[in-house]
């Protein structure tokens, strides 16, 4: 509940920044770069976050990350209040918040096996999705109403209050303390030095994954899916703004319905517990997301966009809870900080690449091509602003469906080859 309150405030701030950025630039690239700079520092920090998580009290790390993010939010509010906020400020602050967010997210991901019995790991992971998606239901409506009245300064003030709620509830939760566990590995070829030891610690997670083919295969599958899905995630809000002439109310409604889909999916899968075979849950989630993304690209009306976003968000808890249940079962709590950091670093590289290419592909390739050339695709997507992004969403959907379909066929054909014990 504490993190839900904090996520609500943070989502309001992000939604308000998206509106502010669109008003300033009218550019999909500019909006996508917020996510890019948010992810950029995590490439380095993920190497060290795992060591901190496995060695320091996790509650202390959560307090530190919450406090750091709160200071960044305060900086946005002050700059906006003084009317000196610039685009580069947003990118810089996004990078700093991303640094604290990296530590917070990884630390939280290691808490489930510490405070939840193994048989409920999937349910707990699904329930955790309520935090982000629950905030997505309310934050667009609240931010859309309050932004014209109180501006970024007022929105960030609300966000600061929610940070205090999160830190208070965190103080009430007892979190067990773990001790680091070494991983057996070949000794260094030369005399051990401080830097050799640091390098050995940094690579622990990667070596652990590399020696377990099942985990490695899951990393490859989810990374491919994430690349395709994240390009669409970075562009769906600019697509809606472009196709509606900047209608923030329509965008807010679609984002809210998207959040509702996530909450419904999280509650449904936490009650059900998901597929007994976790790989099946992962692949079914891929296919469901692919069909939803296809509807988003082909749908010309807000009701279809909302339906598509509901479906996409609905399947995400199934995907992530199935994925994480395998990792909780295969990695002991003493190693999870370092192993999860390695997995997260791979995911960060994928998301960073997706956010980096999404905007330029839309602004420089697909949008100009659809608006300046009459083709057989014009009756499907039109030639108005946003039509190029709609085409991109459709192509991404085909890729996701192919990934899920091929994986499912292979899984059903070789039932004896299981990803988990």
C-alpha positions in Angstrom: 0.0 0.0 0.0 2.9 2.3 0.7 4.5 1.7 -2.6 1.1 2.1 -4.3 0.8 5.6 -2.8 4.4 6.5 -3.9 3.8 5.1 -7.4 0.7 7.2 -7.7 2.7 10.4 -7.1 5.5 9.4 -9.3 3.1 8.4 -12.2 1.4 11.8 -11.9 4.7 13.5 -12.2 5.8 11.5 -15.2 2.4 12.0 -16.9 2.7 15.8 -16.3 6.2 15.8 -17.7 5.0 14.0 -20.8 2.4 16.7 -21.4 4.9 19.4 -20.7 7.4 17.8 -23.1 4.8 17.4 -25.9 3.7 21.1 -25.5 7.4 22.2 -25.8 8.5 19.9 -28.7 5.6 18.0 -30.4 8.2 15.3 -30.9 8.0 11.6 -30.2 11.8 11.4 -30.0 11.9 14.0 -27.1 9.4 12.0 -25.1 11.1 8.7 -25.8 14.5 10.2 -24.7 13.1 10.6 -21.1 13.0 6.8 -20.8 16.4 6.6 -22.5 18.1 8.8 -20.0 16.2 7.1 -17.2 17.8 3.8 -18.2 21.3 5.0 -19.3 23.0 5.1 -15.9 21.7 1.7 -15.0 24.1 0.1 -17.4 26.9 0.9 -15.0 25.0 0.9 -11.7 23.5 -2.6 -12.3 27.0 -4.0 -12.0 27.4 -2.7 -8.4 23.8 -2.7 -7.1 23.8 -6.5 -6.7 26.8 -6.4 -4.4 25.2 -3.7 -2.3 21.9 -5.6 -2.0 23.7 -8.8 -0.9 25.8 -7.0 1.7 23.8 -4.2 3.2 20.4 -4.2 5.0 17.8 -4.0 2.3 15.5 -1.7 4.3 18.3 0.9 4.5 18.8 0.7 0.7 15.1 1.2 0.1 15.1 4.3 2.3 18.1 5.7 0.5 16.6 5.1 -2.9 13.2 6.7 -1.9 15.0 9.7 -0.4 17.1 10.2 -3.5 14.1 10.0 -5.9 12.2 12.5 -3.6 15.0 15.0 -3.9 15.0 14.7 -7.7 11.2 15.3 -7.8 11.6 18.3 -5.6 14.2 19.7 -8.0 11.7 19.4 -10.9 9.1 21.3 -8.9 11.5 24.1 -7.9 12.7 24.6 -11.5 9.2 24.6 -12.8 8.0 27.0 -10.1 10.8 29.4 -11.0 10.0 29.0 -14.7 13.5 28.0 -15.6 12.8 24.3 -16.4 14.4 23.2 -19.7 14.4 20.0 -21.6 17.9 19.1 -20.6 16.9 19.5 -17.0 14.3 16.8 -17.5 16.9 14.4 -19.1 19.4 15.0 -16.3 16.9 14.5 -13.5 15.6 11.4 -15.3 19.1 9.9 -15.2 19.5 10.6 -11.5 16.1 9.2 -10.7 16.9 6.2 -12.8 20.0 5.6 -10.7 18.0 5.5 -7.5 15.2 3.6 -9.2 17.6 0.9 -10.3 18.7 0.2 -6.7 15.1 0.3 -5.5 13.7 -2.0 -8.1 16.4 -4.6 -7.7 16.1 -4.5 -3.9 12.3 -5.0 -4.0 12.7 -7.9 -6.4 14.7 -9.8 -3.8 12.1 -9.3 -1.0 9.5 -11.7 -2.2 11.4 -14.9 -1.3 12.4 -13.4 2.1 8.9 -12.7 3.3 6.6 -15.0 1.2 6.5 -18.8 1.3 7.7 -20.5 -1.9 4.3 -21.8 -2.9 3.0 -18.2 -3.1 5.9 -16.6 -5.1 3.8 -16.3 -8.3 0.9 -14.8 -6.5 3.1 -12.3 -4.7 4.8 -11.3 -8.0 1.4 -10.8 -9.6 0.2 -8.8 -6.7 3.2 -6.6 -6.9 2.1 -5.5 -10.4 -0.9 -3.8 -8.7 1.5 -1.0 -7.6 2.4 0.3 -11.0 -0.8 -0.5 -12.8 -3.0 0.7 -9.9 -1.3 4.1 -10.0 -1.8 4.2 -13.8 -5.5 4.1 -13.3 -5.7 7.3 -11.2 -2.6 9.2 -12.1 -3.6 10.3 -15.6 -7.0 11.6 -14.5 -5.6 13.4 -11.4 -2.6 14.8 -13.3 -4.8 15.9 -16.2 -7.2 17.8 -13.9 -4.5 19.2 -11.6 -1.8 20.1 -14.1 -3.6 23.1 -15.6 -4.5 24.3 -12.0 -1.3 23.8 -10.0 1.4 23.1 -12.7 4.4 20.9 -12.2 5.2 22.5 -8.9 1.9 21.4 -7.4 2.1 17.9 -8.9 5.6 17.4 -7.5 4.4 18.6 -4.1 1.8 15.8 -4.1 4.5 13.4 -5.2 6.7 14.4 -2.2 3.8 13.6 0.2 3.5 10.1 -1.3 7.2 9.5 -0.8 6.7 10.1 2.9 3.8 7.6 3.0 6.1 5.0 1.4 8.9 5.5 3.8 6.5 5.3 6.8 5.0 2.0 5.7 8.5 0.6 5.0 9.5 1.4 8.6 6.7 -0.9 9.8 7.8 -4.0 7.7 10.3 -6.5 9.1 12.7 -7.6 6.5 15.2 -10.5 7.3 18.9 -9.8 6.9 20.8 -12.1 4.6 24.6 -12.8 4.4 26.5 -13.0 1.2 27.1 -16.4 -0.3 30.1 -17.1 -2.5 29.8 -18.7 -5.9 32.2 -21.5 -6.8 34.4 -20.3 -9.7 37.9 -21.0 -11.0 40.6 -19.0 -9.2 42.1 -15.9 -10.8 45.1 -16.7 -13.1 47.4 -14.3 -11.2 47.7 -13.0 -7.6 44.4 -11.8 -6.3 44.2 -8.0 -6.0 41.5 -5.6 -4.9 40.4 -5.0 -8.5 40.5 -8.8 -9.3 38.1 -9.3 -6.4 35.8 -6.5 -7.5 35.8 -7.9 -11.0 35.1 -11.4 -9.7 32.1 -10.1 -7.7 30.7 -8.1 -10.6 30.7 -11.1 -12.9 29.2 -13.5 -10.3 25.7 -13.1 -11.7 26.7 -13.4 -15.3 28.6 -16.6 -14.6 25.7 -18.0 -12.7 23.3 -17.5 -15.6 25.8 -18.6 -18.2 26.2 -22.0 -16.5 22.5 -22.7 -16.3 21.1 -23.2 -19.9 17.5 -22.9 -18.7 17.9 -19.5 -17.2 20.0 -18.4 -20.2 17.2 -19.4 -22.6 14.6 -17.5 -20.6 16.8 -14.4 -20.7 17.1 -14.6 -24.5 13.3 -15.1 -24.9 12.3 -12.3 -22.6 14.9 -9.9 -24.0 13.6 -10.5 -27.6 10.0 -9.9 -26.4 11.1 -6.8 -24.4 12.8 -5.2 -27.3 9.7 -5.4 -29.5 7.3 -4.5 -26.7 9.3 -1.5 -25.4 9.5 0.2 -28.8 5.7 0.1 -28.9 5.5 1.3 -25.2 7.7 4.3 -26.0 5.5 5.3 -28.9 1.9 4.6 -28.0 1.3 7.8 -26.1 2.9 10.0 -28.9 0.7 8.0 -31.4 -2.5 8.8 -29.5 -1.5 12.5 -29.1 -0.7 12.7 -32.8 -3.9 11.0 -34.0 -6.1 13.1 -31.7 -4.5 16.4 -32.3 -3.0 16.5 -28.8 -6.2 15.5 -26.9 -4.9 14.9 -23.4 -8.2 13.7 -22.1 -8.3 10.8 -24.6 -4.7 10.0 -23.7 -5.5 10.1 -20.0 -8.5 7.7 -20.6 -6.4 5.2 -22.5 -3.6 5.3 -20.0 -6.1 4.8 -17.1 -7.7 1.8 -18.9 -4.2 0.4 -19.5 -3.6 0.6 -15.7 -7.0 -1.0 -15.1 -5.9 -3.9 -17.3 -2.8 -4.4 -15.3 -4.6 -4.4 -12.0 -7.3 -6.8 -13.2 -4.5 -9.1 -14.5 -2.5 -8.9 -11.3 -5.5 -9.7 -9.1 -6.7 -12.5 -11.4 -3.3 -14.2 -11.6 -2.5 -13.7 -7.9 -5.8 -15.5 -7.1 -5.3 -18.2 -9.7 -1.6 -18.7 -9.2 -0.8 -18.9 -12.9 0.2 -21.9 -15.0 1.9 -24.8 -13.2 4.4 -24.9 -16.1 5.9 -21.4 -15.9 7.1 -21.4 -19.5 3.6 -21.9 -20.7 2.5 -18.8 -18.8 5.3 -16.8 -20.3 4.4 -17.9 -23.9 0.7 -17.4 -23.5 1.5 -13.9 -22.2 3.6 -13.2 -25.2 0.7 -14.2 -27.6 -1.9 -12.2 -25.6 0.4 -9.1 -25.7 0.9 -9.6 -29.5 -2.8 -9.6 -30.3 -3.4 -6.5 -28.1 -0.6 -4.6 -29.8 -2.0 -5.6 -33.2 -5.3 -4.1 -32.2 -3.6 -0.9 -31.1 -1.9 -0.5 -34.5 -5.0 -1.3 -36.6 -7.6 0.3 -34.4 -8.6 3.8 -35.6 -10.8 4.7 -32.6 -10.0 5.6 -28.9 -12.2 2.7 -27.7 -10.1 0.3 -29.6 -6.9 1.8 -28.3 -8.2 1.5 -24.8 -9.2 -2.1 -25.3 -5.7 -2.9 -26.8 -3.9 -1.3 -23.9 -6.1 -3.1 -21.4 -5.2 -6.4 -23.0 -1.5 -5.6 -23.2 -1.3 -4.6 -19.5 -3.5 -7.6 -18.5 -1.0 -10.1 -19.8 2.1 -8.4 -18.3 1.6 -9.7 -14.7 1.3 -13.3 -16.2 4.6 -12.8 -18.1 6.6 -11.3 -15.2 5.3 -13.5 -12.4 5.9 -16.7 -14.5 9.4 -15.4 -15.3 10.3 -14.4 -11.7 8.9 -17.6 -10.2 11.5 -19.6 -12.0 14.3 -17.3 -10.8 13.1 -17.4 -7.2 13.2 -21.2 -7.4 16.6 -21.4 -9.0 18.5 -18.7 -7.1 19.0 -18.6 -3.4 18.3 -15.4 -1.5 21.9 -14.8 -0.7 22.8 -14.6 -4.4 19.7 -12.9 -5.7 21.1 -9.4 -5.6 24.0 -10.2 -7.9 22.2 -12.6 -10.2 19.1 -10.4 -10.6 21.4 -7.4 -11.2 23.0 -9.3 -14.1 19.6 -10.2 -15.5 18.5 -6.6 -15.1 21.5 -5.2 -16.8 20.7 -7.3 -19.9 17.1 -6.0 -19.7 18.3 -2.4 -19.3 20.5 -2.7 -22.5 17.4 -4.0 -24.4 15.1 -1.3 -23.1 17.7 1.4 -23.7 18.2 0.2 -27.3 14.4 0.2 -27.8 14.0 3.7 -26.4 16.9 5.0 -28.4 15.6 3.8 -31.8 11.9 4.2 -31.3 11.7 8.0 -31.6 14.0 8.4 -34.7 12.3 5.5 -36.5 8.9 7.1 -35.9 9.9 10.8 -36.6 12.3 10.2 -39.5 11.2 7.0 -41.2 7.6 5.8 -40.7 5.8 9.1 -40.1 7.2 10.9 -43.2 6.8 7.8 -45.3 3.1 7.3 -44.5 2.2 11.0 -44.8 4.0 11.5 -48.1 3.3 8.3 -50.0 0.0 6.8 -51.0 0.4 3.0 -50.7 -1.7 -0.1 -50.2 -1.3 0.5 -46.5 -3.0 3.9 -46.6 -6.5 2.5 -46.3 -5.5 0.6 -43.2 -3.5 3.3 -41.4 -4.3 6.6 -43.1 -1.8 9.3 -44.0 -2.4 11.7 -41.1 0.0 12.3 -38.2 0.4 9.1 -36.1 -0.2 6.8 -39.1 3.4 5.8 -39.3 3.5 4.9 -35.6 0.4 2.8 -36.1 2.2 0.9 -38.8 5.1 0.4 -36.5 2.8 -1.0 -33.8 1.4 -3.5 -36.3 4.8 -4.7 -37.3 5.9 -5.0 -33.7 2.8 -7.1 -33.0 3.6 -9.5 -35.8 7.1 -9.9 -34.4 5.7 -10.6 -30.9 3.1 -13.1 -32.2 5.8 -14.9 -34.1 8.0 -15.2 -31.1 5.2 -16.5 -28.9 3.8 -18.8 -31.5 7.1 -20.4 -32.4 8.0 -20.8 -28.7 4.6 -22.4 -27.9 4.7 -24.8 -30.8 8.2 -25.8 -29.8 7.2 -26.2 -26.1 4.2 -28.4 -27.0 6.3 -30.5 -29.4 8.9 -31.1 -26.7 7.0 -31.3 -23.5 9.8 -33.3 -21.9 12.2 -30.4 -22.2 11.2 -28.3 -19.2 12.6 -24.9 -18.2 12.2 -25.6 -14.5 12.4 -28.6 -12.2 
